[in-house]
Amino acid sequence: MKNRSKLPLAILLLALLGAAFFYAYRTAVPGKADLNEIRARVLPKLAGELDSFGLALGGDLFIRIFKAEKELEIWGVEIESGTFRKFKTYPICTYSGGLGPKEREGDFQSPEGFYDVTKDRLNPNSNYHLAFNIGYPNAYDQALGRTGSFIMVHGACISIGCFAMGNEGIEEIYLLAEASLNAGQAAIPVHIFPFRMTDENMKAHEGDQWNNFWLNLKEGYDLFELTGQPPTIEPQGEVYTFSGRI
């Protein structure tokens, strides 16, 4: 009788383990996506959440990534005020390397700097569920002789230079970007920082070899924090320069 009483518990445990494995597989394992199925499943929920923030699906977006905190922020433009408001912060499942910029192809390092996503950089056929290319190397990187290619924000939880968001995270992020680009936003800014560039964090890293580079990135970070608008960014040789708004 005792063995029989343990049988339902064993079945329940196996069922829970199976469900946990399925969730982990769906969230983190590479594989191509069915974009139409994802749109049908995710867009209604996403549109409702945006509406509760006073944002609209297809409105202009701004993306910030923080390596140390392993966070990706999505900002959208409020319908009434026309100012940017943070919509969501998504956890980054993993990225490659440590703090500091990407310098060369094959260095297994994720970049830092100011990039963007255009419509032609969306990849619904990615082997990592869904993906978009951030445009590394940009003009600044090229001026420094930096090399690399196909640096993505994508699904799954594997990275060789990219930012892997897990499959559920990338579904929302990709659909938001797709909607904005289809609605007419020419390019979605993607600003990638080593950490949140507070004075306290800068002081903690002031002896780092990349300190001067990070001080330059902080100019762009501070402008957005001050104005609420992503700054216009132009590389001038080996320095980023900033002005106005998008």
C-alpha positions as YAML, in Angstrom:
chain: A
units: angstrom
residues:
- id: 1
  name: MET
  ca: [0.00, 0.00, 0.00]
- id: 2
  name: LYS
  ca: [2.83, 2.39, 0.80]
- id: 3
  name: ASN
  ca: [4.37, 1.93, -2.66]
- id: 4
  name: ARG
  ca: [0.97, 2.55, -4.28]
- id: 5
  name: SER
  ca: [0.53, 5.78, -2.33]
- id: 6
  name: LYS
  ca: [3.86, 7.04, -3.63]
- id: 7
  name: LEU
  ca: [2.94, 6.40, -7.29]
- id: 8
  name: PRO
  ca: [0.71, 9.49, -7.82]
- id: 9
  name: LEU
  ca: [3.41, 11.67, -6.23]
- id: 10
  name: ALA
  ca: [6.04, 10.23, -8.57]
- id: 11
  name: ILE
  ca: [3.78, 10.87, -11.58]
- id: 12
  name: LEU
  ca: [3.19, 14.44, -10.42]
- id: 13
  name: LEU
  ca: [6.93, 15.04, -10.00]
- id: 14
  name: LEU
  ca: [7.62, 13.67, -13.48]
- id: 15
  name: ALA
  ca: [4.92, 15.91, -14.94]
- id: 16
  name: LEU
  ca: [6.40, 18.97, -13.19]
- id: 17
  name: LEU
  ca: [9.89, 18.11, -14.39]
- id: 18
  name: GLY
  ca: [8.59, 17.66, -17.93]
- id: 19
  name: ALA
  ca: [6.85, 21.03, -17.84]
- id: 20
  name: ALA
  ca: [9.97, 22.72, -16.49]
- id: 21
  name: PHE
  ca: [12.10, 21.15, -19.21]
- id: 22
  name: PHE
  ca: [9.63, 22.23, -21.91]
- id: 23
  name: TYR
  ca: [9.65, 25.80, -20.59]
- id: 24
  name: ALA
  ca: [13.45, 25.92, -20.46]
- id: 25
  name: TYR
  ca: [13.67, 24.45, -23.96]
- id: 26
  name: ARG
  ca: [11.17, 26.92, -25.39]
- id: 27
  name: THR
  ca: [12.88, 29.83, -23.68]
- id: 28
  name: ALA
  ca: [16.57, 29.14, -24.26]
- id: 29
  name: VAL
  ca: [17.21, 26.62, -27.03]
- id: 30
  name: PRO
  ca: [18.13, 27.79, -30.55]
- id: 31
  name: GLY
  ca: [15.72, 27.18, -33.38]
- id: 32
  name: LYS
  ca: [13.75, 29.01, -36.06]
- id: 33
  name: ALA
  ca: [10.46, 30.70, -35.24]
- id: 34
  name: ASP
  ca: [6.99, 30.78, -36.77]
- id: 35
  name: LEU
  ca: [6.56, 34.54, -36.97]
- id: 36
  name: ASN
  ca: [2.87, 34.44, -37.89]
- id: 37
  name: GLU
  ca: [2.11, 32.24, -34.88]
- id: 38
  name: ILE
  ca: [4.13, 34.55, -32.63]
- id: 39
  name: ARG
  ca: [2.30, 37.64, -33.93]
- id: 40
  name: ALA
  ca: [-1.09, 36.04, -33.30]
- id: 41
  name: ARG
  ca: [-0.11, 34.98, -29.79]
- id: 42
  name: VAL
  ca: [1.92, 37.96, -28.56]
- id: 43
  name: LEU
  ca: [0.68, 41.12, -30.34]
- id: 44
  name: PRO
  ca: [-2.75, 41.40, -28.63]
- id: 45
  name: LYS
  ca: [-1.17, 41.22, -25.17]
- id: 46
  name: LEU
  ca: [1.63, 43.60, -26.18]
- id: 47
  name: ALA
  ca: [-0.79, 46.16, -27.64]
- id: 48
  name: GLY
  ca: [-2.81, 46.16, -24.41]
- id: 49
  name: GLU
  ca: [0.28, 46.66, -22.27]
- id: 50
  name: LEU
  ca: [1.46, 49.53, -24.47]
- id: 51
  name: ASP
  ca: [-1.95, 51.18, -24.22]
- id: 52
  name: SER
  ca: [-1.79, 51.06, -20.43]
- id: 53
  name: PHE
  ca: [1.45, 53.08, -20.64]
- id: 54
  name: GLY
  ca: [-0.01, 55.62, -23.04]
- id: 55
  name: LEU
  ca: [2.09, 54.17, -25.86]
- id: 56
  name: ALA
  ca: [1.06, 52.78, -29.24]
- id: 57
  name: LEU
  ca: [2.25, 49.76, -31.17]
- id: 58
  name: GLY
  ca: [4.24, 51.23, -34.05]
- id: 59
  name: GLY
  ca: [5.33, 54.36, -32.19]
- id: 60
  name: ASP
  ca: [8.99, 55.36, -32.20]
- id: 61
  name: LEU
  ca: [11.28, 53.27, -29.99]
- id: 62
  name: PHE
  ca: [14.62, 53.65, -28.24]
- id: 63
  name: ILE
  ca: [16.66, 50.74, -26.84]
- id: 64
  name: ARG
  ca: [19.32, 50.81, -24.12]
- id: 65
  name: ILE
  ca: [21.46, 47.86, -23.08]
- id: 66
  name: PHE
  ca: [23.48, 47.61, -19.86]
- id: 67
  name: LYS
  ca: [26.02, 44.79, -19.71]
- id: 68
  name: ALA
  ca: [26.85, 44.63, -16.00]
- id: 69
  name: GLU
  ca: [23.18, 44.74, -15.03]
- id: 70
  name: LYS
  ca: [22.26, 42.35, -17.88]
- id: 71
  name: GLU
  ca: [19.28, 44.48, -18.83]
- id: 72
  name: LEU
  ca: [17.72, 45.72, -22.07]
- id: 73
  name: GLU
  ca: [15.33, 48.66, -21.85]
- id: 74
  name: ILE
  ca: [12.59, 49.52, -24.35]
- id: 75
  name: TRP
  ca: [11.45, 53.14, -24.41]
- id: 76
  name: GLY
  ca: [8.50, 54.41, -26.45]
- id: 77
  name: VAL
  ca: [7.02, 57.81, -27.29]
- id: 78
  name: GLU
  ca: [3.89, 58.70, -25.32]
- id: 79
  name: ILE
  ca: [0.93, 59.46, -27.55]
- id: 80
  name: GLU
  ca: [-0.16, 62.59, -25.67]
- id: 81
  name: SER
  ca: [3.13, 64.17, -24.60]
- id: 82
  name: GLY
  ca: [5.40, 63.08, -27.44]
- id: 83
  name: THR
  ca: [8.14, 62.31, -24.89]
- id: 84
  name: PHE
  ca: [9.92, 59.02, -24.29]
- id: 85
  name: ARG
  ca: [8.71, 56.76, -21.50]
- id: 86
  name: LYS
  ca: [10.24, 53.47, -20.39]
- id: 87
  name: PHE
  ca: [7.97, 50.59, -21.36]
- id: 88
  name: LYS
  ca: [9.83, 47.49, -20.16]
- id: 89
  name: THR
  ca: [13.15, 46.22, -18.90]
- id: 90
  name: TYR
  ca: [14.03, 42.76, -20.21]
- id: 91
  name: PRO
  ca: [16.65, 40.53, -18.58]
- id: 92
  name: ILE
  ca: [19.54, 39.57, -20.85]
- id: 93
  name: CYS
  ca: [20.02, 35.83, -20.66]
- id: 94
  name: THR
  ca: [23.68, 36.08, -21.65]
- id: 95
  name: TYR
  ca: [26.21, 38.08, -23.65]
- id: 96
  name: SER
  ca: [29.82, 37.45, -24.63]
- id: 97
  name: GLY
  ca: [33.00, 38.61, -22.96]
- id: 98
  name: GLY
  ca: [33.28, 41.25, -20.26]
- id: 99
  name: LEU
  ca: [33.06, 45.01, -19.93]
- id: 100
  name: GLY
  ca: [34.67, 46.97, -22.74]
- id: 101
  name: PRO
  ca: [34.12, 47.32, -26.50]
- id: 102
  name: LYS
  ca: [34.37, 44.71, -29.20]
- id: 103
  name: GLU
  ca: [37.63, 45.17, -31.13]
- id: 104
  name: ARG
  ca: [37.96, 42.38, -33.67]
- id: 105
  name: GLU
  ca: [36.23, 39.49, -35.37]
- id: 106
  name: GLY
  ca: [36.37, 36.38, -33.24]
- id: 107
  name: ASP
  ca: [37.23, 38.03, -29.92]
- id: 108
  name: PHE
  ca: [34.00, 36.70, -28.37]
- id: 109
  name: GLN
  ca: [33.20, 40.17, -27.06]
- id: 110
  name: SER
  ca: [29.88, 42.00, -27.22]
- id: 111
  name: PRO
  ca: [30.19, 45.64, -28.32]
- id: 112
  name: GLU
  ca: [29.57, 48.92, -26.54]
- id: 113
  name: GLY
  ca: [28.62, 52.17, -28.22]
- id: 114
  name: PHE
  ca: [25.85, 53.73, -30.29]
- id: 115
  name: TYR
  ca: [24.14, 51.61, -32.93]
- id: 116
  name: ASP
  ca: [20.76, 51.28, -34.62]
- id: 117
  name: VAL
  ca: [18.30, 48.84, -36.13]
- id: 118
  name: THR
  ca: [16.86, 49.40, -39.58]
- id: 119
  name: LYS
  ca: [14.16, 47.42, -41.35]
- id: 120
  name: ASP
  ca: [16.63, 45.48, -43.47]
- id: 121
  name: ARG
  ca: [18.42, 44.29, -40.31]
- id: 122
  name: LEU
  ca: [15.43, 42.36, -38.98]
- id: 123
  name: ASN
  ca: [15.92, 38.61, -39.26]
- id: 124
  name: PRO
  ca: [12.77, 36.50, -38.78]
- id: 125
  name: ASN
  ca: [14.64, 33.44, -40.09]
- id: 126
  name: SER
  ca: [17.35, 33.41, -37.43]
- id: 127
  name: ASN
  ca: [18.58, 30.10, -36.08]
- id: 128
  name: TYR
  ca: [18.21, 31.80, -32.68]
- id: 129
  name: HIS
  ca: [14.42, 32.18, -32.84]
- id: 130
  name: LEU
  ca: [14.23, 35.84, -33.94]
- id: 131
  name: ALA
  ca: [16.98, 38.44, -34.28]
- id: 132
  name: PHE
  ca: [18.01, 41.86, -35.46]
- id: 133
  name: ASN
  ca: [21.43, 43.20, -36.39]
- id: 134
  name: ILE
  ca: [22.61, 46.30, -34.46]
- id: 135
  name: GLY
  ca: [24.94, 47.49, -37.21]
- id: 136
  name: TYR
  ca: [28.36, 46.77, -35.71]
- id: 137
  name: PRO
  ca: [30.91, 47.98, -36.75]
- id: 138
  name: ASN
  ca: [29.60, 51.54, -37.04]
- id: 139
  name: ALA
  ca: [31.60, 54.45, -38.45]
- id: 140
  name: TYR
  ca: [33.32, 55.04, -35.10]
- id: 141
  name: ASP
  ca: [34.41, 51.38, -34.87]
- id: 142
  name: GLN
  ca: [35.64, 51.43, -38.44]
- id: 143
  name: ALA
  ca: [37.71, 54.56, -37.78]
- id: 144
  name: LEU
  ca: [39.47, 52.56, -35.04]
- id: 145
  name: GLY
  ca: [40.01, 49.56, -37.31]
- id: 146
  name: ARG
  ca: [37.61, 47.38, -35.36]
- id: 147
  name: THR
  ca: [36.22, 44.35, -37.14]
- id: 148
  name: GLY
  ca: [33.33, 41.96, -36.70]
- id: 149
  name: SER
  ca: [29.98, 41.17, -38.25]
- id: 150
  name: PHE
  ca: [26.46, 39.92, -37.61]
- id: 151
  name: ILE
  ca: [26.22, 41.21, -34.05]
- id: 152
  name: MET
  ca: [22.65, 40.58, -33.04]
- id: 153
  name: VAL
  ca: [20.06, 40.86, -30.35]
- id: 154
  name: HIS
  ca: [18.46, 37.43, -30.59]
- id: 155
  name: GLY
  ca: [16.63, 34.64, -28.79]
- id: 156
  name: ALA
  ca: [17.92, 31.51, -27.07]
- id: 157
  name: CYS
  ca: [20.58, 31.74, -24.36]
- id: 158
  name: ILE
  ca: [23.82, 31.29, -26.31]
- id: 159
  name: SER
  ca: [26.17, 34.09, -27.37]
- id: 160
  name: ILE
  ca: [29.37, 34.40, -29.40]
- id: 161
  name: GLY
  ca: [29.33, 38.20, -29.49]
- id: 162
  name: CYS
  ca: [25.61, 38.92, -29.39]
- id: 163
  name: PHE
  ca: [22.99, 39.70, -26.77]
- id: 164
  name: ALA
  ca: [20.82, 36.63, -26.15]
- id: 165
  name: MET
  ca: [17.42, 37.47, -24.69]
- id: 166
  name: GLY
  ca: [15.76, 34.07, -24.44]
- id: 167
  name: ASN
  ca: [12.97, 33.21, -26.83]
- id: 168
  name: GLU
  ca: [10.11, 34.83, -24.92]
- id: 169
  name: GLY
  ca: [12.00, 38.08, -24.50]
- id: 170
  name: ILE
  ca: [13.03, 38.37, -28.12]
- id: 171
  name: GLU
  ca: [9.48, 37.72, -29.30]
- id: 172
  name: GLU
  ca: [8.25, 40.93, -27.67]
- id: 173
  name: ILE
  ca: [11.35, 42.96, -28.50]
- id: 174
  name: TYR
  ca: [11.34, 41.85, -32.15]
- id: 175
  name: LEU
  ca: [7.62, 42.55, -32.64]
- id: 176
  name: LEU
  ca: [7.97, 46.01, -31.09]
- id: 177
  name: ALA
  ca: [10.90, 46.84, -33.39]
- id: 178
  name: GLU
  ca: [9.15, 45.39, -36.44]
- id: 179
  name: ALA
  ca: [5.99, 47.43, -35.79]
- id: 180
  name: SER
  ca: [7.91, 50.70, -35.35]
- id: 181
  name: LEU
  ca: [10.02, 50.19, -38.46]
- id: 182
  name: ASN
  ca: [6.96, 49.19, -40.52]
- id: 183
  name: ALA
  ca: [5.16, 52.31, -39.27]
- id: 184
  name: GLY
  ca: [7.90, 54.57, -40.60]
- id: 185
  name: GLN
  ca: [10.66, 54.91, -37.99]
- id: 186
  name: ALA
  ca: [13.78, 54.93, -40.15]
- id: 187
  name: ALA
  ca: [16.11, 53.53, -37.49]
- id: 188
  name: ILE
  ca: [15.74, 52.53, -33.85]
- id: 189
  name: PRO
  ca: [18.69, 53.76, -31.75]
- id: 190
  name: VAL
  ca: [20.42, 51.05, -29.72]
- id: 191
  name: HIS
  ca: [22.76, 52.43, -27.05]
- id: 192
  name: ILE
  ca: [24.99, 49.85, -25.38]
- id: 193
  name: PHE
  ca: [26.76, 50.71, -22.13]
- id: 194
  name: PRO
  ca: [29.07, 48.69, -19.86]
- id: 195
  name: PHE
  ca: [26.91, 49.62, -16.86]
- id: 196
  name: ARG
  ca: [24.52, 52.34, -15.75]
- id: 197
  name: MET
  ca: [26.77, 55.35, -16.05]
- id: 198
  name: THR
  ca: [26.11, 56.99, -12.72]
- id: 199
  name: ASP
  ca: [28.85, 59.01, -11.06]
- id: 200
  name: GLU
  ca: [29.20, 56.25, -8.47]
- id: 201
  name: ASN
  ca: [29.72, 53.55, -11.10]
- id: 202
  name: MET
  ca: [32.14, 55.72, -13.08]
- id: 203
  name: LYS
  ca: [34.22, 56.30, -9.96]
- id: 204
  name: ALA
  ca: [34.29, 52.56, -9.25]
- id: 205
  name: HIS
  ca: [35.75, 51.95, -12.73]
- id: 206
  name: GLU
  ca: [37.97, 55.03, -13.12]
- id: 207
  name: GLY
  ca: [41.17, 52.97, -13.19]
- id: 208
  name: ASP
  ca: [39.95, 50.74, -16.00]
- id: 209
  name: GLN
  ca: [41.77, 50.76, -19.35]
- id: 210
  name: TRP
  ca: [38.50, 51.81, -21.05]
- id: 211
  name: ASN
  ca: [37.82, 54.77, -18.77]
- id: 212
  name: ASN
  ca: [38.30, 57.46, -21.46]
- id: 213
  name: PHE
  ca: [36.06, 55.55, -23.86]
- id: 214
  name: TRP
  ca: [33.40, 55.21, -21.18]
- id: 215
  name: LEU
  ca: [33.61, 58.94, -20.35]
- id: 216
  name: ASN
  ca: [32.74, 59.56, -24.02]
- id: 217
  name: LEU
  ca: [29.79, 57.12, -23.83]
- id: 218
  name: LYS
  ca: [28.64, 58.83, -20.65]
- id: 219
  name: GLU
  ca: [28.12, 62.07, -22.59]
- id: 220
  name: GLY
  ca: [25.41, 60.39, -24.62]
- id: 221
  name: TYR
  ca: [24.01, 58.63, -21.56]
- id: 222
  name: ASP
  ca: [23.79, 61.90, -19.62]
- id: 223
  name: LEU
  ca: [22.10, 63.76, -22.49]
- id: 224
  name: PHE
  ca: [19.26, 61.28, -22.56]
- id: 225
  name: GLU
  ca: [18.95, 61.30, -18.77]
- id: 226
  name: LEU
  ca: [18.80, 65.12, -18.87]
- id: 227
  name: THR
  ca: [16.53, 65.73, -21.85]
- id: 228
  name: GLY
  ca: [14.51, 62.53, -22.15]
- id: 229
  name: GLN
  ca: [15.38, 62.46, -25.85]
- id: 230
  name: PRO
  ca: [18.02, 60.25, -27.47]
- id: 231
  name: PRO
  ca: [20.75, 62.59, -28.75]
- id: 232
  name: THR
  ca: [21.87, 62.84, -32.35]
- id: 233
  name: ILE
  ca: [25.25, 61.11, -32.50]
- id: 234
  name: GLU
  ca: [28.04, 61.67, -35.00]
- id: 235
  name: PRO
  ca: [31.44, 59.99, -34.83]
- id: 236
  name: GLN
  ca: [34.27, 62.46, -35.41]
- id: 237
  name: GLY
  ca: [37.30, 60.27, -35.96]
- id: 238
  name: GLU
  ca: [37.91, 58.40, -32.73]
- id: 239
  name: VAL
  ca: [35.33, 60.29, -30.66]
- id: 240
  name: TYR
  ca: [31.53, 60.34, -30.53]
- id: 241
  name: THR
  ca: [29.98, 63.81, -30.67]
- id: 242
  name: PHE
  ca: [26.44, 64.63, -29.60]
- id: 243
  name: SER
  ca: [23.81, 67.24, -30.34]
- id: 244
  name: GLY
  ca: [20.10, 67.92, -30.13]
- id: 245
  name: ARG
  ca: [17.64, 65.11, -30.52]
- id: 246
  name: ILE
  ca: [16.61, 62.52, -33.10]
...
